[in-house]
Amino acid sequence: MAAAAVDSAMEVVPALPEEASPEPAGLSCLVNLPGEVLEYILCSGSLSAADIGRVSSTCRRLRELCQSSGKVWKEQFRVRWPSLMKHYSPTDYVNWLEEYKVRQKAGLEARKIVASFSKRFFSEHVPCNGFSDIENLEGPEIFFEDELVCILNMEGRKALTWKYYAKKILYYLRQQKILNNLKAFLQQPDDYESYLEGAVYIDQYCNPLSDISLKDIQAQIDGIVELVCKTLRGINGRHPSLSFKAGESSMIMEIELQSQVLDAMNYVLYDQLKFKGNRMDYYNALNLYMHQVLIRRTGIPISMSLLYLTIARQLGVPLEPVNFPSHFLLRWCQGAEGAALDIFDYIYIDAFGKGKQLTVKECEYLVGQHVTAALYGVVNVKKVLQRMVGNLLSLGKREGIDQSYQLLRDSLDLYLAMYPDQVQLLLLQARLYFHLGIWPEKSFCLVLKVLDILQHIQTLDPGQHGAVGYLVQHTLEHIERKKEEVGVEVKLRSHEKHRDVCYSIGLIMKHKRYGYNCVIYGWDPTCMMGHEWIRNMNVHSLPHGHHQPFYNVLVEDGSCRYAAQENLEYNVEPQEISHPDVGRYFSEFTGTHYIPNAELEIRYPEDLESVYETVQNIYSAKKENVE
C-alpha cells in the first residue's frame, strides 16, 4: 500500500531532447500562433509536467517556449508546490525544470522514508538516530519539509499512520534547524539587544509545526507602532518619533518626549487593542509564545514586557529589561545622561499591569517582599531568554496528561543549549530519558543517551556520584532486559484463553464510570499490571477483579489508560478520538471505528473481522429498535 501511494504521488517528467523532432503536420496551425498565446495555453493549468515534456519534443518552436528556465516550467512548479515559491527571488536565475525534478525526487525519497517508519519504530518511540535517513538525503531540506507538509495536509480520515510519522519527522527537522539558529544567536556579543529575535526562536522551537517567523511577528508589531504614531500625532504633531524610518534605532533623550510616547503606547495597547495580563490562566505556556501573545492579546509579565520594550525602542524610548523576582519589569531612566545613577533614578514599568509606572517602594509592594538593589539592574538578552525558558521548564514539570512530556523536553533542550553544564538540569534530563526509556515500547537509543548524559554529569560534579550511580545501575539493568526481549506477541481471539475478550482493537468505547470516550489499541485476557498498580487502582473492588480482560485505550483527553472490561461499553454514537498517538496504531477512521495499521494487525490478526461483526450487530439492533 505504501509503495503504491508513493508511486501515485509522483509523475515521470520526460527529459527534453537535444534536437527537436520534425514538426507534425497537425501542429502547423498551433505553432503559428503568437508566442504569448502559446505560452498562455501551456501555462493554463490543463497540462501536466509529463504533457509539457512531450509537447516540447514536437518541434523547435515549442521546445524554445518550454525552455527549462522559462515561464512554462516555472508555472508547472508553482502550481504543483505553491508554498515553495516564497523561497525564490524574482531576480534570480532558476532552472525550473531542474528544480521540478529535484523537488520530485525529494518527495519520492521522503515518502519512502515515512512509509518505512511504522514498521521500524512501531514498538518504540522514534530513537535519537532514527532520523538519520532524512538527515543524510541529498537535496534542499525545504523540499523534504514541503513533502512532509503535503502528507500532513492530505484530506480525509485516511493515511493516519503516514501523517503521524510525517509529523514526527517534520518536528525533528525544524527543531534541529531552530536550535542551530538559536546557538548562533547566543554567540552574538552582549551588546546585541534583539530581545524579540531570541523570544521568537523559543516560540519556534516549542511550536515547530506552526508557521512562525520573526518577519511576520515584526510586521504585526510594526502595525501596532503605526497606531501609536497616529495617537502620538494627536498629542504632539511635531514629535521626533513620527519622522523615524523603519529599521532606525534612534533614541530620544528628552524625558517629556519619551513620556508622550509611553502615554500613546498605553492608550493603544491597553485601551484600544485591549491587551492585558493573563491573570485568569497565568500558568499556560501560550502566554510565553510571542505569536500567541499577539493573537490572544494577553501574556505574563515577561512576554508583555518584551512586546512593550520592542515598541518603545522602535519609537525612541530606551527602556531596559529588569529581571525582577516573581514579576518581570522594565525600567525607564529619569536621571541625566552620564551621571552616576542608582535604583531611585528610574521609574519601573509593569507591562503586565497596563503599563503602570512604579517607584522602588511600589515594586516591593508588588511582590510583597524587600528586594536588594542588585535585582533592579538591567539584564542582557541571554538572561531574559533564560527566564523565559525557566518559566516553560516550570510549566513542563507540571504536565500531567501529556505522557510524552514534550514541553519539558523542549524547555530542557533550550535551557541546556544556553547553559550546557547545568548539573541539576542534566540530571533531570537523564531521569526524563530514563523514565521514557524504561517502558518496553520506548526507544533503546534513549537509554544509551542517558549513559552519555550521566558520564558528563560525573565529570562536571563528582559530588553527584550517588544519584548518577543509581541511574547508571538501573539504566544498565534496562539494557539487559532489552536484550532478553522476545519477538512480537500475536494474540488470536479464537484461542481458548481469550474466550472472555468481548471487544476488539479499533472500537470506539465509553467508560461507564468516568464517561470518557476512547479507542481500544490493545487488550489482555487478564490484568497484566503489577501488584502495586492493582492495589493503587483498587482493582480488587471490581466485581470481576483482575481476572477479566483489560484494554489499552487512547482517551480523548490525550492520555493512555488501562481499563477493565466491565467498565467499558460500546459508544453507539462513535466519533473521532483526538489523541496524538492515534496514527501510531491506526491507518483510517471509517466513521464507526478505526482500522488498525499493518503493524497492529500483525499483533491482533483476527480483530478486524470481529470489529466489522460488532459494528454490524450494533447497527442492526439500533435499526430494529427504531422500527
C-alpha positions as CSV (number, residue, x, y, z in Angstrom):
1,M,0.0,0.0,0.0
2,A,2.8,2.4,0.9
3,A,4.7,1.8,-2.3
4,A,1.5,2.3,-4.4
5,A,0.8,5.6,-2.5
6,V,4.3,6.8,-3.2
7,D,4.3,6.0,-6.9
8,S,0.9,7.5,-7.4
9,A,2.1,10.8,-6.0
10,M,4.9,11.2,-8.5
11,E,4.9,11.5,-12.2
12,V,7.6,11.0,-14.8
13,V,9.0,14.1,-16.4
14,P,10.5,13.3,-19.8
15,A,13.9,14.7,-20.5
16,L,14.0,17.4,-23.1
17,P,15.6,16.1,-26.3
18,E,18.8,17.6,-27.6
19,E,17.2,18.1,-31.0
20,A,13.5,18.7,-31.6
21,S,11.6,16.2,-33.8
22,P,10.3,17.2,-37.2
23,E,7.1,19.2,-36.9
24,P,4.0,17.1,-37.4
25,A,1.5,18.4,-39.9
26,G,-1.3,18.8,-37.4
27,L,0.8,21.3,-35.4
28,S,1.3,23.8,-38.1
29,C,-1.7,26.0,-37.2
30,L,-0.8,25.7,-33.5
31,V,2.8,26.8,-33.7
32,N,1.8,29.7,-36.0
33,L,0.0,31.3,-33.1
34,P,1.7,34.3,-31.4
35,G,4.2,33.3,-28.7
36,E,2.2,35.0,-25.9
37,V,-0.9,32.9,-26.8
38,L,1.1,29.7,-27.0
39,E,2.7,30.4,-23.6
40,Y,-0.8,31.2,-22.1
41,I,-2.1,27.8,-23.4
42,L,0.9,26.0,-22.0
43,C,0.5,27.7,-18.6
44,S,-3.3,27.3,-18.4
45,G,-3.0,24.5,-15.8
46,S,-4.6,21.8,-18.0
47,L,-1.3,20.2,-18.9
48,S,0.8,18.1,-16.6
49,A,4.6,18.1,-16.4
50,A,4.7,15.0,-18.5
51,D,2.5,16.7,-21.1
52,I,4.9,19.7,-21.2
53,G,7.8,17.3,-21.7
54,R,6.1,15.6,-24.6
55,V,5.0,18.9,-26.2
56,S,8.5,20.3,-26.0
57,S,9.8,17.4,-28.1
58,T,7.4,18.0,-31.0
59,C,9.1,21.0,-32.7
60,R,11.8,23.6,-32.2
61,R,9.4,26.5,-31.5
62,L,7.6,24.6,-28.7
63,R,10.9,23.5,-27.3
64,E,12.1,27.1,-27.1
65,L,8.8,28.1,-25.4
66,C,9.3,25.3,-22.9
67,Q,12.9,26.1,-22.1
68,S,14.0,24.9,-18.6
69,S,14.3,28.4,-17.2
70,G,11.2,29.8,-18.8
71,K,7.7,30.7,-17.6
72,V,6.1,27.4,-18.6
73,W,8.2,25.3,-16.2
74,K,8.0,28.0,-13.6
75,E,4.3,27.7,-13.7
76,Q,4.4,23.9,-13.5
77,F,6.5,24.2,-10.4
78,R,4.2,26.9,-8.9
79,V,1.0,25.0,-9.4
80,R,2.5,21.8,-8.0
81,W,4.2,23.3,-5.0
82,P,2.9,26.8,-4.4
83,S,4.3,27.1,-0.9
84,L,7.9,26.9,-2.1
85,M,7.7,30.0,-4.3
86,K,8.4,32.3,-1.4
87,H,12.0,30.9,-1.3
88,Y,12.8,32.2,-4.8
89,S,13.7,35.8,-5.6
90,P,12.1,37.3,-8.8
91,T,15.6,38.5,-9.8
92,D,17.3,35.1,-9.5
93,Y,18.0,32.8,-12.5
94,V,16.3,29.5,-11.8
95,N,16.4,26.3,-13.9
96,W,12.8,25.5,-13.2
97,L,12.8,22.1,-15.0
98,E,15.8,21.0,-12.8
99,E,14.1,22.4,-9.7
100,Y,11.0,20.4,-10.6
101,K,13.0,17.2,-10.9
102,V,14.9,17.7,-7.7
103,R,11.7,18.5,-5.8
104,Q,10.0,15.5,-7.3
105,K,12.9,13.2,-6.3
106,A,13.0,14.7,-2.8
107,G,9.2,14.0,-2.4
108,L,9.7,10.4,-3.5
109,E,12.5,9.8,-1.1
110,A,10.6,11.5,1.8
111,R,7.6,9.3,1.2
112,K,9.6,6.1,1.1
113,I,11.1,7.0,4.5
114,V,7.8,7.9,6.0
115,A,6.3,4.7,4.8
116,S,9.2,2.7,6.5
117,F,8.9,4.4,9.9
118,S,5.8,2.4,11.1
119,K,7.5,-0.9,10.5
120,R,10.8,0.2,12.0
121,F,9.6,2.0,15.1
122,F,6.1,0.7,15.9
123,S,7.3,-0.9,19.1
124,E,9.3,2.1,20.3
125,H,9.3,5.9,20.1
126,V,11.5,7.1,17.2
127,P,15.0,7.0,18.6
128,C,17.6,9.8,18.5
129,N,19.3,8.2,15.5
130,G,16.0,7.3,13.8
131,F,16.1,10.5,11.6
132,S,19.5,9.8,10.1
133,D,17.9,8.7,6.8
134,I,16.3,12.1,6.4
135,E,19.4,14.0,7.5
136,N,21.6,12.1,5.0
137,L,19.4,12.7,2.0
138,E,20.8,14.9,-0.8
139,G,18.9,17.9,-1.9
140,P,17.4,21.1,-0.3
141,E,15.9,20.4,3.1
142,I,13.0,22.7,2.3
143,F,11.9,20.2,-0.4
144,F,11.7,17.4,2.1
145,E,9.9,19.6,4.6
146,D,7.4,20.6,1.9
147,E,6.6,17.0,1.1
148,L,6.0,16.2,4.8
149,V,3.6,19.2,4.9
150,C,1.8,17.8,1.8
151,I,1.4,14.5,3.6
152,L,0.0,16.2,6.7
153,N,-2.4,18.2,4.6
154,M,-3.8,15.1,2.9
155,E,-7.6,15.3,3.1
156,G,-9.9,12.8,4.8
157,R,-9.5,10.4,7.6
158,K,-7.1,8.1,5.8
159,A,-3.3,7.8,5.9
160,L,-3.3,8.4,9.7
161,T,-0.1,6.4,10.2
162,W,1.7,8.4,7.4
163,K,0.6,11.6,9.0
164,Y,1.7,10.5,12.4
165,Y,5.3,9.8,11.3
166,A,5.5,12.7,8.9
167,K,4.6,15.0,11.8
168,K,7.4,13.5,13.9
169,I,10.0,13.8,11.2
170,L,9.0,17.4,10.4
171,Y,9.0,18.3,14.1
172,Y,12.6,16.9,14.4
173,L,13.9,18.6,11.3
174,R,12.6,22.0,12.2
175,Q,13.7,21.8,15.8
176,Q,17.2,21.0,14.8
177,K,17.4,23.9,12.4
178,I,15.9,26.3,15.0
179,L,18.2,25.1,17.7
180,N,21.2,25.7,15.5
181,N,19.9,29.2,14.7
182,L,19.5,29.9,18.5
183,K,23.0,28.7,19.3
184,A,24.4,31.0,16.6
185,F,22.3,33.8,18.0
186,L,23.6,33.2,21.5
187,Q,27.2,33.8,20.2
188,Q,26.4,37.4,19.5
189,P,28.2,40.0,21.7
190,D,26.5,41.1,24.9
191,D,25.5,44.4,23.5
192,Y,23.4,42.7,20.8
193,E,20.0,43.5,22.2
194,S,17.5,41.8,19.9
195,Y,15.2,40.5,22.6
196,L,12.4,39.9,20.2
197,E,14.5,37.7,18.0
198,G,15.6,35.5,20.9
199,A,12.0,35.2,22.1
200,V,10.9,34.2,18.6
201,Y,13.5,31.3,18.5
202,I,12.0,30.0,21.7
203,D,8.5,30.3,20.2
204,Q,9.5,28.5,17.1
205,Y,11.3,25.7,18.9
206,C,8.3,24.9,21.1
207,N,5.9,25.2,18.1
208,P,7.9,23.8,15.1
209,L,4.9,22.9,13.1
210,S,3.4,26.4,13.2
211,D,4.2,29.0,10.6
212,I,6.1,31.4,12.9
213,S,8.7,33.9,11.6
214,L,10.5,36.9,13.0
215,K,9.4,38.8,9.9
216,D,5.7,38.1,10.4
217,I,5.8,39.0,14.1
218,Q,7.8,42.1,13.4
219,A,5.2,43.1,10.8
220,Q,2.4,42.8,13.4
221,I,4.4,44.9,15.9
222,D,5.0,47.5,13.1
223,G,1.2,47.7,12.7
224,I,0.9,48.5,16.4
225,V,3.7,51.1,16.1
226,E,1.7,52.8,13.3
227,L,-1.3,53.0,15.6
228,V,0.8,54.5,18.4
229,C,2.2,57.1,15.9
230,K,-1.3,58.0,14.9
231,T,-2.2,58.6,18.5
232,L,1.1,60.4,19.1
233,R,0.3,62.8,16.3
234,G,-2.7,64.0,18.3
235,I,-0.5,64.6,21.3
236,N,2.4,66.3,19.5
237,G,2.3,66.6,15.8
238,R,6.0,67.5,15.7
239,H,7.2,64.6,17.8
240,P,10.6,63.3,16.5
241,S,9.4,59.7,16.7
242,L,7.0,60.4,13.8
243,S,9.9,61.0,11.5
244,F,11.6,57.7,12.2
245,K,12.0,55.4,9.3
246,A,11.5,51.6,9.5
247,G,14.6,49.9,11.0
248,E,16.0,53.1,12.6
249,S,17.2,52.8,16.2
250,S,17.5,56.5,17.2
251,M,16.8,57.3,20.8
252,I,15.0,60.4,22.1
253,M,16.8,61.9,25.2
254,E,14.1,64.4,26.4
255,I,12.1,62.8,29.2
256,E,8.9,64.7,28.3
257,L,9.0,63.4,24.7
258,Q,9.6,59.9,26.0
259,S,6.6,60.3,28.3
260,Q,4.4,61.3,25.4
261,V,5.4,58.0,23.6
262,L,4.6,55.9,26.6
263,D,1.2,57.6,27.1
264,A,0.4,56.9,23.4
265,M,1.6,53.3,23.8
266,N,-0.5,52.7,26.9
267,Y,-3.6,54.1,25.2
268,V,-3.2,51.9,22.0
269,L,-2.1,48.7,23.8
270,Y,-4.5,48.6,26.7
271,D,-7.4,50.8,25.8
272,Q,-7.7,50.5,22.0
273,L,-6.3,46.9,21.4
274,K,-7.3,45.6,24.8
275,F,-4.0,43.9,25.7
276,K,-3.9,42.7,29.3
277,G,-2.1,40.4,31.6
278,N,-3.5,36.9,31.8
279,R,-4.4,36.6,35.4
280,M,-7.2,34.0,34.8
281,D,-4.9,31.5,33.0
282,Y,-1.5,32.5,34.2
283,Y,0.2,29.1,34.1
284,N,-0.4,28.5,30.4
285,A,2.6,28.1,28.0
286,L,0.7,30.1,25.3
287,N,1.4,33.2,27.5
288,L,5.1,32.8,26.7
289,Y,4.9,32.4,22.9
290,M,5.1,35.8,21.2
291,H,2.9,34.9,18.3
292,Q,0.2,33.8,20.7
293,V,0.6,36.9,22.8
294,L,-0.1,39.0,19.7
295,I,-3.1,36.7,18.6
296,R,-4.7,36.4,22.1
297,R,-3.6,39.9,23.2
298,T,-2.6,38.6,26.6
299,G,0.5,37.2,28.3
300,I,2.5,37.1,31.5
301,P,4.9,39.8,32.8
302,I,8.0,38.8,30.7
303,S,6.2,38.4,27.4
304,M,4.2,41.5,27.8
305,S,7.4,43.4,28.8
306,L,9.2,42.2,25.6
307,L,6.3,43.4,23.5
308,Y,6.3,46.8,25.3
309,L,10.1,47.1,25.2
310,T,10.2,46.4,21.4
311,I,7.5,49.0,20.6
312,A,9.1,51.6,22.9
313,R,12.6,51.2,21.4
314,Q,11.2,51.5,17.9
315,L,9.8,54.8,18.9
316,G,13.0,56.1,20.5
317,V,12.4,55.3,24.2
318,P,15.4,53.4,25.7
319,L,13.6,51.1,28.1
320,E,15.6,48.3,29.7
321,P,14.6,44.8,31.0
322,V,14.8,44.1,34.7
323,N,14.9,40.5,35.9
324,F,12.8,41.4,39.0
325,P,11.8,38.4,41.2
326,S,8.4,37.0,40.6
327,H,7.4,39.8,38.2
328,F,9.4,40.9,35.2
329,L,9.6,44.7,34.8
330,L,11.1,47.4,32.6
331,R,13.0,50.4,33.8
332,W,12.9,54.0,32.4
333,C,15.8,56.3,33.3
334,Q,14.9,59.6,34.8
335,G,18.5,60.8,35.5
336,A,20.8,62.9,33.4
337,E,22.9,61.1,30.8
338,G,26.4,60.3,32.1
339,A,25.5,60.9,35.8
340,A,26.1,58.3,38.5
341,L,22.7,56.6,38.9
342,D,21.2,54.4,41.5
343,I,17.9,52.4,41.6
344,F,15.9,55.5,42.6
345,D,16.8,57.3,39.4
346,Y,14.5,55.0,37.4
347,I,10.8,54.6,37.0
348,Y,9.8,50.9,36.7
349,I,7.1,49.9,34.2
350,D,4.7,47.0,34.7
351,A,3.7,46.0,31.2
352,F,1.5,43.2,32.7
353,G,-0.3,45.8,34.7
354,K,-1.3,48.0,31.8
355,G,2.0,50.0,31.7
356,K,1.7,51.2,35.3
357,Q,4.7,53.2,36.4
358,L,6.2,52.3,39.8
359,T,8.7,53.6,42.3
360,V,11.1,51.3,44.1
361,K,8.8,51.1,47.1
362,E,5.8,50.2,44.9
363,C,7.9,47.5,43.2
364,E,8.4,45.9,46.6
365,Y,4.7,46.2,47.4
366,L,4.0,44.4,44.0
367,V,5.9,41.3,45.0
368,G,5.3,41.6,48.8
369,Q,9.0,41.5,49.8
370,H,12.1,43.6,50.2
371,V,14.3,43.4,47.1
372,T,18.1,44.1,47.1
373,A,19.4,46.8,44.8
374,A,21.2,44.3,42.5
375,L,17.8,42.9,41.4
376,Y,16.8,46.2,39.9
377,G,19.7,46.0,37.4
378,V,19.3,45.6,33.7
379,V,19.9,42.1,32.2
380,N,21.2,41.0,28.8
381,V,19.4,39.0,26.1
382,K,20.7,35.7,27.4
383,K,19.4,36.3,30.9
384,V,16.0,37.3,29.5
385,L,15.8,34.1,27.5
386,Q,16.9,32.1,30.5
387,R,14.0,33.5,32.4
388,M,11.5,32.7,29.6
389,V,12.8,29.1,29.2
390,G,12.8,28.7,33.0
391,N,9.1,29.6,33.1
392,L,8.5,27.0,30.4
393,L,10.6,24.4,32.3
394,S,8.4,25.0,35.4
395,L,5.3,24.5,33.3
396,G,6.7,21.4,31.8
397,K,7.3,19.9,35.2
398,R,3.6,20.5,36.0
399,E,2.4,18.5,32.9
400,G,0.1,15.7,33.9
401,I,-1.8,14.4,30.9
402,D,0.8,14.6,28.2
403,Q,2.8,11.4,28.8
404,S,5.4,12.4,26.2
405,Y,6.4,15.4,28.4
406,Q,7.0,17.4,25.2
407,L,7.1,20.8,26.8
408,L,9.5,19.6,29.5
409,R,11.8,18.0,26.8
410,D,11.7,21.1,24.7
411,S,12.4,23.5,27.6
412,L,15.3,21.3,28.8
413,D,16.8,21.3,25.3
414,L,16.6,25.1,25.1
415,Y,18.0,25.6,28.6
416,L,20.9,23.3,28.0
417,A,21.6,25.0,24.7
418,M,22.3,28.2,26.7
419,Y,23.9,26.5,29.8
420,P,25.2,23.1,28.7
421,D,26.9,22.4,32.1
422,Q,23.9,22.8,34.4
423,V,24.3,19.7,36.5
424,Q,20.8,19.6,38.0
425,L,19.2,20.0,34.6
426,L,21.4,17.4,33.1
427,L,20.3,15.0,35.9
428,L,16.6,16.0,35.2
429,Q,17.1,15.2,31.5
430,A,18.7,11.9,32.4
431,R,15.8,11.0,34.7
432,L,13.4,12.0,32.0
433,Y,15.0,9.9,29.3
434,F,15.3,7.0,31.8
435,H,11.5,7.4,32.5
436,L,10.8,7.3,28.8
437,G,13.2,4.5,28.2
438,I,12.1,2.0,30.9
439,W,8.8,1.3,29.1
440,P,9.2,-1.7,26.7
441,E,7.9,0.3,23.7
442,K,10.2,3.2,24.2
443,S,13.5,3.9,22.5
444,F,16.5,1.8,23.3
445,C,18.6,4.6,21.9
446,L,17.3,6.9,24.7
447,V,18.9,4.5,27.2
448,L,22.2,5.0,25.6
449,K,21.7,8.7,25.6
450,V,21.1,8.5,29.4
451,L,24.5,7.0,29.9
452,D,26.2,9.8,27.9
453,I,24.5,12.4,30.0
454,L,25.4,10.7,33.2
455,Q,29.0,10.4,32.2
456,H,29.1,14.2,31.5
457,I,27.5,14.9,34.9
458,Q,30.0,12.8,36.7
459,T,32.8,14.9,35.0
460,L,31.2,18.2,36.0
461,D,30.3,17.4,39.6
462,P,31.8,14.3,41.2
463,G,29.6,15.1,44.2
464,Q,26.6,13.8,42.3
465,H,28.1,10.3,42.4
466,G,25.2,8.8,44.4
467,A,22.4,10.0,42.0
468,V,24.5,9.2,38.9
469,G,25.3,5.7,40.2
470,Y,21.7,4.9,40.9
471,L,20.6,5.9,37.4
472,V,23.5,4.1,35.8
473,Q,22.7,0.9,37.6
474,H,19.0,1.0,36.6
475,T,19.9,2.0,33.0
476,L,22.2,-0.9,32.6
477,E,19.6,-3.2,34.1
478,H,17.2,-1.9,31.4
479,I,19.7,-2.7,28.7
480,E,19.9,-6.2,29.9
481,R,16.1,-6.6,29.9
482,K,16.0,-5.2,26.3
483,K,18.5,-8.0,25.3
484,E,16.2,-10.6,26.7
485,E,13.0,-9.4,25.0
486,V,11.3,-11.8,22.6
487,G,9.7,-11.1,19.3
488,V,6.2,-9.8,18.5
489,E,3.4,-11.4,20.6
490,V,0.4,-12.4,18.4
491,K,-3.0,-12.6,20.1
492,L,-5.6,-14.7,18.5
493,R,-9.2,-14.1,19.5
494,S,-10.0,-17.8,18.6
495,H,-7.6,-19.0,21.3
496,E,-9.3,-20.7,24.3
497,K,-7.6,-18.3,26.8
498,H,-9.0,-15.3,25.0
499,R,-12.6,-16.5,25.0
500,D,-13.8,-13.8,27.5
501,V,-12.4,-10.9,25.4
502,C,-15.6,-9.1,24.2
503,Y,-14.2,-6.0,22.4
504,S,-11.6,-5.6,19.6
505,I,-9.0,-3.1,18.7
506,G,-10.3,-0.1,16.8
507,L,-13.7,0.1,18.6
508,I,-14.8,3.4,20.0
509,M,-15.7,2.9,23.6
510,K,-17.1,4.8,26.6
511,H,-16.1,4.4,30.2
512,K,-19.2,3.6,32.3
513,R,-17.9,5.3,35.4
514,Y,-15.8,8.3,34.2
515,G,-17.7,8.9,30.9
516,Y,-14.6,9.5,28.7
517,N,-14.6,8.3,25.1
518,C,-11.6,6.2,23.9
519,V,-10.4,3.8,21.2
520,I,-9.0,0.3,22.0
521,Y,-5.5,-0.3,20.7
522,G,-4.6,-3.4,22.7
523,W,-6.0,-6.0,25.1
524,D,-5.0,-8.7,27.6
525,P,-7.1,-11.7,28.7
526,T,-6.5,-10.7,32.4
527,C,-4.9,-7.7,34.1
528,M,-1.1,-7.8,33.3
529,M,-0.1,-4.9,35.7
530,G,1.9,-5.5,38.8
531,H,0.5,-5.9,42.3
532,E,1.3,-2.4,43.4
533,W,-0.7,-0.9,40.4
534,I,-3.6,-3.3,41.1
535,R,-3.7,-2.2,44.7
536,N,-3.4,1.5,44.0
537,M,-6.1,1.4,41.3
538,N,-8.3,-0.6,43.7
539,V,-8.9,-3.3,41.1
540,H,-9.9,-5.8,43.7
541,S,-13.1,-3.8,44.4
542,L,-14.4,-4.6,40.9
543,P,-16.9,-7.4,40.8
544,H,-14.6,-9.4,38.5
545,G,-11.4,-8.1,40.0
546,H,-8.2,-8.5,37.9
547,H,-9.4,-11.9,36.5
548,Q,-11.1,-10.3,33.4
549,P,-9.9,-8.7,30.2
550,F,-8.2,-5.3,30.4
551,Y,-7.9,-2.9,27.4
552,N,-5.2,-0.4,26.4
553,V,-7.2,2.7,25.3
554,L,-6.3,6.1,23.8
555,V,-8.5,8.6,25.6
556,E,-9.9,11.8,24.1
557,D,-8.1,13.9,26.7
558,G,-4.7,12.8,25.3
559,S,-4.0,10.2,28.0
560,C,-3.4,6.4,27.6
561,R,-5.2,4.2,30.1
562,Y,-5.7,0.5,31.1
563,A,-9.4,-0.2,31.6
564,A,-11.3,-3.2,32.9
565,Q,-13.8,-4.8,30.5
566,E,-16.7,-4.4,32.9
567,N,-16.1,-0.6,32.9
568,L,-16.3,-0.2,29.2
569,E,-19.3,-0.1,26.8
570,Y,-19.5,0.4,23.1
571,N,-20.2,4.0,22.1
572,V,-23.3,3.9,19.9
573,E,-22.5,7.4,18.6
574,P,-18.8,6.9,17.7
575,Q,-16.7,9.9,16.9
576,E,-13.0,10.5,16.1
577,I,-10.7,10.4,19.1
578,S,-8.4,13.4,19.2
579,H,-5.3,11.8,20.5
580,P,-1.7,12.4,19.3
581,D,-0.9,8.6,19.1
582,V,-3.9,7.5,17.0
583,G,-1.9,7.4,13.9
584,R,0.7,5.2,15.5
585,Y,-1.8,2.4,15.7
586,F,-4.5,3.1,13.1
587,S,-4.4,3.9,9.4
588,E,-8.0,5.1,8.9
589,F,-11.2,6.2,10.7
590,T,-14.3,4.9,8.9
591,G,-16.9,6.9,10.8
592,T,-17.8,4.0,13.1
593,H,-14.4,2.5,14.0
594,Y,-10.7,2.7,13.4
595,I,-8.8,0.3,11.1
596,P,-5.5,-0.9,12.5
597,N,-2.4,-0.3,10.5
598,A,-0.3,-3.2,9.3
599,E,1.9,-3.4,12.4
600,L,-1.0,-3.5,14.9
601,E,-2.9,-6.0,12.7
602,I,0.1,-8.4,12.9
603,R,-0.4,-8.4,16.7
604,Y,-4.2,-8.8,16.6
605,P,-4.8,-10.6,13.2
606,E,-8.4,-11.7,14.0
607,D,-9.6,-8.4,15.5
608,L,-10.5,-6.5,12.3
609,E,-13.1,-9.1,11.3
610,S,-14.5,-9.0,14.8
611,V,-14.8,-5.3,14.6
612,Y,-16.9,-5.5,11.5
613,E,-19.2,-8.0,13.1
614,T,-19.6,-5.9,16.3
615,V,-20.4,-2.8,14.4
616,Q,-22.9,-4.6,12.1
617,N,-24.7,-6.2,15.0
618,I,-25.0,-3.0,16.9
619,Y,-26.4,-1.1,14.0
620,S,-28.8,-3.9,13.1
621,A,-30.0,-3.8,16.7
622,K,-30.4,0.0,16.5
623,K,-32.4,-0.4,13.3
624,E,-34.7,-3.0,14.9
625,N,-35.3,-0.7,17.9
626,V,-36.2,2.2,15.6
627,E,-38.7,0.0,13.6
